[in-house]
Amino acid sequence: PDLSYSTCVFDLANGPVLLDIEPVPDHYWSISIFDARTDVAAVRSDRDTGGKSARLALIRKGMAVPKGYEPVALRYDKGLALIRILMTDAADFPTIDAIRRKSTCKQL
């Protein structure tokens, strides 16, 4: 097996960062949030979401969380989000890649 990776480097200095992670049917996937010290702030996977998308708002204390997003409070402004998708067959990559590209990481 192999993994397809996507990364998002973020900075909360200008407000929350919203992550919308598109689910990949019939494949294990996860999103891990690491803070500036590389401590894990949160992990969600297809097992946590029941196969639905993950919608996370990366925030610092006092920041508002948009409706429909799960807050992930961080101690530092900067960090990294890492999406991993399990691939058991290289022939699946074009399909997985098309789904993966629908995920977003954007400053609010």
C-alpha positions, 0 to 999 in steps of 0.5 A: 500500500501507498499513501497520497499526501496533501499539505497546507501550511497555515498562519492564524495571525489574520484569522481562522483557517477553514479546512474542508476535506472531501471524503474518498469513498472506499479508502482510508483517509485522515487529516492531521493538524500539527502546531508550530512545535509539531505537536498534534492538535487534532486528527480526523479520519473517515472512521470519525466522520462516517465517510462524510467530509471533515469541516474544521476551523483552525482557531486561536482563543477568542476567534469565532467559529463559522457555523458548520465547522468543528473548532480546533483550538491551537496554541500557536498561529502557525502550523501544518495540516496533512491529508493522507489517503491510503491507496492499495492500487496505483491505478486508483491514483487519478480518481483519488487525485481528482477527489483530493483536489476538491479539499480546501484550506483557506483563510477566513 
